Amino acid sequence: MERRRAIRRTVATDEPLAHAKLRTGGQLVVLDTSTWGALAETTERLLPGRHLDVHIVTPTGRILVRSRVVRAFVYHLQPDAIHYRAALAFEQVVDTRPCETSVPAVLLSLTNAREKADSDRSDSGDIVFDERLTA
């Protein structure tokens, strides 16, 4: 049974929307989004039911969106960090169409370095627990 209000789309790593920020300063990597919510990855501990203010960049500019954590789970463990994935429900409709501008090269290099580290980790023979979010 489909309960989503809107169609989701995957957010490309070079889109401004891919890099959101919590009002408290924490960073979010937006993986997919719709006009009513987003799936994001962060090192911030986000508990279901918590209300957040999220700064995101849309085609109309940067906005602050009030959101609620619907689901959250541990996605990846490192010796010095815990990575969470959280489903956020926006309290208002947000224009999440792809923007015409791109992310600065500095942010892209950080994302590429992380992807390389993930691929190196998977090639090392270590056990990786990779949970997928199901609806």
Rosetta constraint file for C-alpha pairs under 8 A:
AtomPair CA 5 CA 36 HARMONIC 7.00 0.50
AtomPair CA 6 CA 34 HARMONIC 5.96 0.50
AtomPair CA 6 CA 35 HARMONIC 6.41 0.50
AtomPair CA 6 CA 36 HARMONIC 6.79 0.50
AtomPair CA 7 CA 34 HARMONIC 5.89 0.50
AtomPair CA 7 CA 35 HARMONIC 7.96 0.50
AtomPair CA 8 CA 32 HARMONIC 6.53 0.50
AtomPair CA 8 CA 33 HARMONIC 5.32 0.50
AtomPair CA 8 CA 34 HARMONIC 4.60 0.50
AtomPair CA 9 CA 32 HARMONIC 5.49 0.50
AtomPair CA 9 CA 33 HARMONIC 5.55 0.50
AtomPair CA 9 CA 34 HARMONIC 6.40 0.50
AtomPair CA 10 CA 31 HARMONIC 6.12 0.50
AtomPair CA 10 CA 32 HARMONIC 4.21 0.50
AtomPair CA 10 CA 33 HARMONIC 6.51 0.50
AtomPair CA 11 CA 15 HARMONIC 6.92 0.50
AtomPair CA 11 CA 17 HARMONIC 7.25 0.50
AtomPair CA 11 CA 18 HARMONIC 6.02 0.50
AtomPair CA 11 CA 30 HARMONIC 6.74 0.50
AtomPair CA 11 CA 31 HARMONIC 5.55 0.50
AtomPair CA 11 CA 32 HARMONIC 5.11 0.50
AtomPair CA 11 CA 33 HARMONIC 6.85 0.50
AtomPair CA 11 CA 98 HARMONIC 7.95 0.50
AtomPair CA 12 CA 18 HARMONIC 6.71 0.50
AtomPair CA 12 CA 31 HARMONIC 7.86 0.50
AtomPair CA 13 CA 18 HARMONIC 5.75 0.50
AtomPair CA 13 CA 108 HARMONIC 7.32 0.50
AtomPair CA 13 CA 111 HARMONIC 7.43 0.50
AtomPair CA 14 CA 18 HARMONIC 7.12 0.50
AtomPair CA 14 CA 102 HARMONIC 5.73 0.50
AtomPair CA 14 CA 103 HARMONIC 5.22 0.50
AtomPair CA 14 CA 108 HARMONIC 6.57 0.50
AtomPair CA 15 CA 19 HARMONIC 7.80 0.50
AtomPair CA 15 CA 98 HARMONIC 6.89 0.50
AtomPair CA 15 CA 99 HARMONIC 6.70 0.50
AtomPair CA 15 CA 101 HARMONIC 7.37 0.50
AtomPair CA 15 CA 102 HARMONIC 5.43 0.50
AtomPair CA 15 CA 103 HARMONIC 5.78 0.50
AtomPair CA 16 CA 20 HARMONIC 7.97 0.50
AtomPair CA 16 CA 56 HARMONIC 7.91 0.50
AtomPair CA 16 CA 57 HARMONIC 5.81 0.50
AtomPair CA 16 CA 58 HARMONIC 7.61 0.50
AtomPair CA 16 CA 99 HARMONIC 7.11 0.50
AtomPair CA 16 CA 101 HARMONIC 7.33 0.50
AtomPair CA 16 CA 102 HARMONIC 6.11 0.50
AtomPair CA 16 CA 103 HARMONIC 5.31 0.50
AtomPair CA 17 CA 30 HARMONIC 6.92 0.50
AtomPair CA 17 CA 56 HARMONIC 5.95 0.50
AtomPair CA 17 CA 57 HARMONIC 5.20 0.50
AtomPair CA 17 CA 58 HARMONIC 6.46 0.50
AtomPair CA 17 CA 96 HARMONIC 7.58 0.50
AtomPair CA 17 CA 98 HARMONIC 7.81 0.50
AtomPair CA 17 CA 99 HARMONIC 7.89 0.50
AtomPair CA 18 CA 28 HARMONIC 7.94 0.50
AtomPair CA 18 CA 29 HARMONIC 5.49 0.50
AtomPair CA 18 CA 30 HARMONIC 4.61 0.50
AtomPair CA 18 CA 31 HARMONIC 6.79 0.50
AtomPair CA 19 CA 27 HARMONIC 7.26 0.50
AtomPair CA 19 CA 28 HARMONIC 5.95 0.50
AtomPair CA 19 CA 29 HARMONIC 5.06 0.50
AtomPair CA 19 CA 30 HARMONIC 6.25 0.50
AtomPair CA 19 CA 56 HARMONIC 7.43 0.50
AtomPair CA 20 CA 27 HARMONIC 6.19 0.50
AtomPair CA 20 CA 28 HARMONIC 4.99 0.50
AtomPair CA 20 CA 29 HARMONIC 6.31 0.50
AtomPair CA 20 CA 30 HARMONIC 6.84 0.50
AtomPair CA 20 CA 54 HARMONIC 6.81 0.50
AtomPair CA 20 CA 55 HARMONIC 5.74 0.50
AtomPair CA 20 CA 56 HARMONIC 4.94 0.50
AtomPair CA 20 CA 57 HARMONIC 7.39 0.50
AtomPair CA 21 CA 25 HARMONIC 6.28 0.50
AtomPair CA 21 CA 26 HARMONIC 5.77 0.50
AtomPair CA 21 CA 27 HARMONIC 4.65 0.50
AtomPair CA 21 CA 28 HARMONIC 5.61 0.50
AtomPair CA 21 CA 54 HARMONIC 5.75 0.50
AtomPair CA 21 CA 55 HARMONIC 5.14 0.50
AtomPair CA 21 CA 56 HARMONIC 6.81 0.50
AtomPair CA 22 CA 26 HARMONIC 5.02 0.50
AtomPair CA 22 CA 27 HARMONIC 6.23 0.50
AtomPair CA 22 CA 28 HARMONIC 7.22 0.50
AtomPair CA 22 CA 52 HARMONIC 7.11 0.50
AtomPair CA 22 CA 53 HARMONIC 5.97 0.50
AtomPair CA 22 CA 54 HARMONIC 4.59 0.50
AtomPair CA 22 CA 55 HARMONIC 6.10 0.50
AtomPair CA 23 CA 52 HARMONIC 7.56 0.50
AtomPair CA 23 CA 53 HARMONIC 5.40 0.50
AtomPair CA 23 CA 54 HARMONIC 5.83 0.50
AtomPair CA 23 CA 55 HARMONIC 6.67 0.50
AtomPair CA 26 CA 42 HARMONIC 7.70 0.50
AtomPair CA 26 CA 43 HARMONIC 7.87 0.50
AtomPair CA 26 CA 44 HARMONIC 6.40 0.50
AtomPair CA 27 CA 42 HARMONIC 6.27 0.50
AtomPair CA 27 CA 43 HARMONIC 7.74 0.50
AtomPair CA 27 CA 44 HARMONIC 7.83 0.50
AtomPair CA 28 CA 40 HARMONIC 5.97 0.50
AtomPair CA 28 CA 41 HARMONIC 5.68 0.50
AtomPair CA 28 CA 42 HARMONIC 5.00 0.50
AtomPair CA 29 CA 40 HARMONIC 5.35 0.50
AtomPair CA 29 CA 41 HARMONIC 5.10 0.50
AtomPair CA 29 CA 42 HARMONIC 6.46 0.50
AtomPair CA 30 CA 38 HARMONIC 6.71 0.50
AtomPair CA 30 CA 39 HARMONIC 5.97 0.50
AtomPair CA 30 CA 40 HARMONIC 4.28 0.50
AtomPair CA 30 CA 41 HARMONIC 6.49 0.50
AtomPair CA 31 CA 38 HARMONIC 7.45 0.50
AtomPair CA 31 CA 39 HARMONIC 5.62 0.50
AtomPair CA 31 CA 40 HARMONIC 5.50 0.50
AtomPair CA 31 CA 41 HARMONIC 7.25 0.50
AtomPair CA 32 CA 38 HARMONIC 5.73 0.50
AtomPair CA 32 CA 39 HARMONIC 5.38 0.50
AtomPair CA 32 CA 40 HARMONIC 7.34 0.50
AtomPair CA 33 CA 37 HARMONIC 5.81 0.50
AtomPair CA 33 CA 38 HARMONIC 4.12 0.50
AtomPair CA 33 CA 39 HARMONIC 6.30 0.50
AtomPair CA 33 CA 96 HARMONIC 7.02 0.50
AtomPair CA 34 CA 38 HARMONIC 6.23 0.50
AtomPair CA 34 CA 96 HARMONIC 6.40 0.50
AtomPair CA 35 CA 90 HARMONIC 7.98 0.50
AtomPair CA 35 CA 93 HARMONIC 5.33 0.50
AtomPair CA 35 CA 94 HARMONIC 4.88 0.50
AtomPair CA 35 CA 95 HARMONIC 5.93 0.50
AtomPair CA 35 CA 96 HARMONIC 5.87 0.50
AtomPair CA 36 CA 89 HARMONIC 5.99 0.50
AtomPair CA 36 CA 90 HARMONIC 5.16 0.50
AtomPair CA 36 CA 91 HARMONIC 7.42 0.50
AtomPair CA 36 CA 92 HARMONIC 6.82 0.50
AtomPair CA 36 CA 93 HARMONIC 5.50 0.50
AtomPair CA 36 CA 94 HARMONIC 6.57 0.50
AtomPair CA 37 CA 87 HARMONIC 7.27 0.50
AtomPair CA 37 CA 88 HARMONIC 5.29 0.50
AtomPair CA 37 CA 89 HARMONIC 4.32 0.50
AtomPair CA 37 CA 90 HARMONIC 5.04 0.50
AtomPair CA 38 CA 87 HARMONIC 5.83 0.50
AtomPair CA 38 CA 88 HARMONIC 5.21 0.50
AtomPair CA 38 CA 89 HARMONIC 6.75 0.50
AtomPair CA 38 CA 90 HARMONIC 7.95 0.50
AtomPair CA 39 CA 85 HARMONIC 6.93 0.50
AtomPair CA 39 CA 86 HARMONIC 5.72 0.50
AtomPair CA 39 CA 87 HARMONIC 4.51 0.50
AtomPair CA 39 CA 88 HARMONIC 6.23 0.50
AtomPair CA 40 CA 85 HARMONIC 5.56 0.50
AtomPair CA 40 CA 86 HARMONIC 5.40 0.50
AtomPair CA 40 CA 87 HARMONIC 6.48 0.50
AtomPair CA 40 CA 88 HARMONIC 7.55 0.50
AtomPair CA 41 CA 83 HARMONIC 6.77 0.50
AtomPair CA 41 CA 84 HARMONIC 5.56 0.50
AtomPair CA 41 CA 85 HARMONIC 4.37 0.50
AtomPair CA 41 CA 86 HARMONIC 6.39 0.50
AtomPair CA 42 CA 83 HARMONIC 5.61 0.50
AtomPair CA 42 CA 84 HARMONIC 5.35 0.50
AtomPair CA 42 CA 85 HARMONIC 6.48 0.50
AtomPair CA 43 CA 81 HARMONIC 6.82 0.50
AtomPair CA 43 CA 82 HARMONIC 5.74 0.50
AtomPair CA 43 CA 83 HARMONIC 4.61 0.50
AtomPair CA 43 CA 84 HARMONIC 5.89 0.50
AtomPair CA 44 CA 83 HARMONIC 7.59 0.50
AtomPair CA 44 CA 84 HARMONIC 7.12 0.50
AtomPair CA 45 CA 84 HARMONIC 6.87 0.50
AtomPair CA 46 CA 50 HARMONIC 7.08 0.50
AtomPair CA 46 CA 69 HARMONIC 7.02 0.50
AtomPair CA 46 CA 72 HARMONIC 6.56 0.50
AtomPair CA 46 CA 84 HARMONIC 7.59 0.50
AtomPair CA 46 CA 86 HARMONIC 7.03 0.50
AtomPair CA 47 CA 69 HARMONIC 6.61 0.50
AtomPair CA 47 CA 71 HARMONIC 7.59 0.50
AtomPair CA 47 CA 72 HARMONIC 6.29 0.50
AtomPair CA 48 CA 68 HARMONIC 7.72 0.50
AtomPair CA 48 CA 69 HARMONIC 4.84 0.50
AtomPair CA 48 CA 70 HARMONIC 5.25 0.50
AtomPair CA 48 CA 71 HARMONIC 5.29 0.50
AtomPair CA 48 CA 72 HARMONIC 6.12 0.50
AtomPair CA 49 CA 68 HARMONIC 6.09 0.50
AtomPair CA 49 CA 69 HARMONIC 5.30 0.50
AtomPair CA 49 CA 70 HARMONIC 6.14 0.50
AtomPair CA 50 CA 68 HARMONIC 5.69 0.50
AtomPair CA 50 CA 69 HARMONIC 5.44 0.50
AtomPair CA 51 CA 66 HARMONIC 7.13 0.50
AtomPair CA 51 CA 67 HARMONIC 5.66 0.50
AtomPair CA 51 CA 68 HARMONIC 4.44 0.50
AtomPair CA 51 CA 69 HARMONIC 6.47 0.50
AtomPair CA 52 CA 66 HARMONIC 5.80 0.50
AtomPair CA 52 CA 67 HARMONIC 5.09 0.50
AtomPair CA 52 CA 68 HARMONIC 6.04 0.50
AtomPair CA 52 CA 69 HARMONIC 7.62 0.50
AtomPair CA 53 CA 64 HARMONIC 6.28 0.50
AtomPair CA 53 CA 65 HARMONIC 5.54 0.50
AtomPair CA 53 CA 66 HARMONIC 4.58 0.50
AtomPair CA 53 CA 67 HARMONIC 6.07 0.50
AtomPair CA 54 CA 64 HARMONIC 5.48 0.50
AtomPair CA 54 CA 65 HARMONIC 5.16 0.50
AtomPair CA 54 CA 66 HARMONIC 6.40 0.50
AtomPair CA 54 CA 67 HARMONIC 7.00 0.50
AtomPair CA 55 CA 62 HARMONIC 6.78 0.50
AtomPair CA 55 CA 63 HARMONIC 5.65 0.50
AtomPair CA 55 CA 64 HARMONIC 4.52 0.50
AtomPair CA 55 CA 65 HARMONIC 6.38 0.50
AtomPair CA 56 CA 62 HARMONIC 5.63 0.50
AtomPair CA 56 CA 63 HARMONIC 5.63 0.50
AtomPair CA 56 CA 64 HARMONIC 6.54 0.50
AtomPair CA 56 CA 65 HARMONIC 7.49 0.50
AtomPair CA 57 CA 61 HARMONIC 5.57 0.50
AtomPair CA 57 CA 62 HARMONIC 4.24 0.50
AtomPair CA 57 CA 63 HARMONIC 6.35 0.50
AtomPair CA 58 CA 62 HARMONIC 6.03 0.50
AtomPair CA 58 CA 63 HARMONIC 7.34 0.50
AtomPair CA 58 CA 94 HARMONIC 7.93 0.50
AtomPair CA 58 CA 95 HARMONIC 6.15 0.50
AtomPair CA 58 CA 96 HARMONIC 5.98 0.50
AtomPair CA 58 CA 97 HARMONIC 7.24 0.50
AtomPair CA 58 CA 98 HARMONIC 7.70 0.50
AtomPair CA 58 CA 99 HARMONIC 6.47 0.50
AtomPair CA 59 CA 95 HARMONIC 7.15 0.50
AtomPair CA 59 CA 96 HARMONIC 7.52 0.50
AtomPair CA 59 CA 97 HARMONIC 6.83 0.50
AtomPair CA 59 CA 98 HARMONIC 6.99 0.50
AtomPair CA 59 CA 99 HARMONIC 4.82 0.50
AtomPair CA 59 CA 100 HARMONIC 7.28 0.50
AtomPair CA 60 CA 95 HARMONIC 7.88 0.50
AtomPair CA 65 CA 90 HARMONIC 6.71 0.50
AtomPair CA 65 CA 91 HARMONIC 7.36 0.50
AtomPair CA 65 CA 92 HARMONIC 7.51 0.50
AtomPair CA 66 CA 90 HARMONIC 6.13 0.50
AtomPair CA 66 CA 91 HARMONIC 5.77 0.50
AtomPair CA 66 CA 92 HARMONIC 7.71 0.50
AtomPair CA 67 CA 88 HARMONIC 6.04 0.50
AtomPair CA 67 CA 89 HARMONIC 5.38 0.50
AtomPair CA 67 CA 90 HARMONIC 4.43 0.50
AtomPair CA 67 CA 91 HARMONIC 5.70 0.50
AtomPair CA 68 CA 88 HARMONIC 5.53 0.50
AtomPair CA 68 CA 89 HARMONIC 5.21 0.50
AtomPair CA 68 CA 90 HARMONIC 6.61 0.50
AtomPair CA 68 CA 91 HARMONIC 7.60 0.50
AtomPair CA 69 CA 86 HARMONIC 6.57 0.50
AtomPair CA 69 CA 87 HARMONIC 5.92 0.50
AtomPair CA 69 CA 88 HARMONIC 4.70 0.50
AtomPair CA 69 CA 89 HARMONIC 6.46 0.50
AtomPair CA 70 CA 86 HARMONIC 7.34 0.50
AtomPair CA 70 CA 87 HARMONIC 5.44 0.50
AtomPair CA 70 CA 88 HARMONIC 5.71 0.50
AtomPair CA 70 CA 89 HARMONIC 6.44 0.50
AtomPair CA 71 CA 86 HARMONIC 5.53 0.50
AtomPair CA 71 CA 87 HARMONIC 5.11 0.50
AtomPair CA 71 CA 88 HARMONIC 7.44 0.50
AtomPair CA 72 CA 84 HARMONIC 6.75 0.50
AtomPair CA 72 CA 85 HARMONIC 5.60 0.50
AtomPair CA 72 CA 86 HARMONIC 4.16 0.50
AtomPair CA 72 CA 87 HARMONIC 6.36 0.50
AtomPair CA 73 CA 84 HARMONIC 5.59 0.50
AtomPair CA 73 CA 85 HARMONIC 5.62 0.50
AtomPair CA 73 CA 86 HARMONIC 6.62 0.50
AtomPair CA 74 CA 82 HARMONIC 7.00 0.50
AtomPair CA 74 CA 83 HARMONIC 6.03 0.50
AtomPair CA 74 CA 84 HARMONIC 4.49 0.50
AtomPair CA 74 CA 85 HARMONIC 6.44 0.50
AtomPair CA 75 CA 82 HARMONIC 7.79 0.50
AtomPair CA 75 CA 83 HARMONIC 5.56 0.50
AtomPair CA 75 CA 84 HARMONIC 5.07 0.50
AtomPair CA 75 CA 85 HARMONIC 5.88 0.50
AtomPair CA 75 CA 129 HARMONIC 7.86 0.50
AtomPair CA 75 CA 130 HARMONIC 6.66 0.50
AtomPair CA 75 CA 131 HARMONIC 6.58 0.50
AtomPair CA 76 CA 82 HARMONIC 6.12 0.50
AtomPair CA 76 CA 83 HARMONIC 4.98 0.50
AtomPair CA 76 CA 84 HARMONIC 6.94 0.50
AtomPair CA 76 CA 129 HARMONIC 7.30 0.50
AtomPair CA 76 CA 130 HARMONIC 7.38 0.50
AtomPair CA 77 CA 81 HARMONIC 6.35 0.50
AtomPair CA 77 CA 82 HARMONIC 4.85 0.50
AtomPair CA 77 CA 83 HARMONIC 6.26 0.50
AtomPair CA 78 CA 82 HARMONIC 6.09 0.50
AtomPair CA 90 CA 94 HARMONIC 7.63 0.50
AtomPair CA 103 CA 107 HARMONIC 6.65 0.50
AtomPair CA 103 CA 108 HARMONIC 6.78 0.50
AtomPair CA 104 CA 108 HARMONIC 6.61 0.50
AtomPair CA 105 CA 109 HARMONIC 6.08 0.50
AtomPair CA 106 CA 110 HARMONIC 6.53 0.50
AtomPair CA 107 CA 111 HARMONIC 6.35 0.50
AtomPair CA 108 CA 112 HARMONIC 6.05 0.50
AtomPair CA 109 CA 113 HARMONIC 6.02 0.50
AtomPair CA 110 CA 114 HARMONIC 6.28 0.50
AtomPair CA 111 CA 115 HARMONIC 6.28 0.50
AtomPair CA 112 CA 116 HARMONIC 6.15 0.50
AtomPair CA 113 CA 117 HARMONIC 6.18 0.50
AtomPair CA 114 CA 118 HARMONIC 6.19 0.50
AtomPair CA 115 CA 119 HARMONIC 6.24 0.50
AtomPair CA 116 CA 120 HARMONIC 6.09 0.50
AtomPair CA 117 CA 121 HARMONIC 6.07 0.50
AtomPair CA 118 CA 122 HARMONIC 6.29 0.50
AtomPair CA 119 CA 123 HARMONIC 6.25 0.50
AtomPair CA 120 CA 124 HARMONIC 6.27 0.50
AtomPair CA 121 CA 125 HARMONIC 7.64 0.50
AtomPair CA 121 CA 126 HARMONIC 7.01 0.50
AtomPair CA 122 CA 126 HARMONIC 6.69 0.50
AtomPair CA 122 CA 127 HARMONIC 7.95 0.50
AtomPair CA 122 CA 128 HARMONIC 7.02 0.50
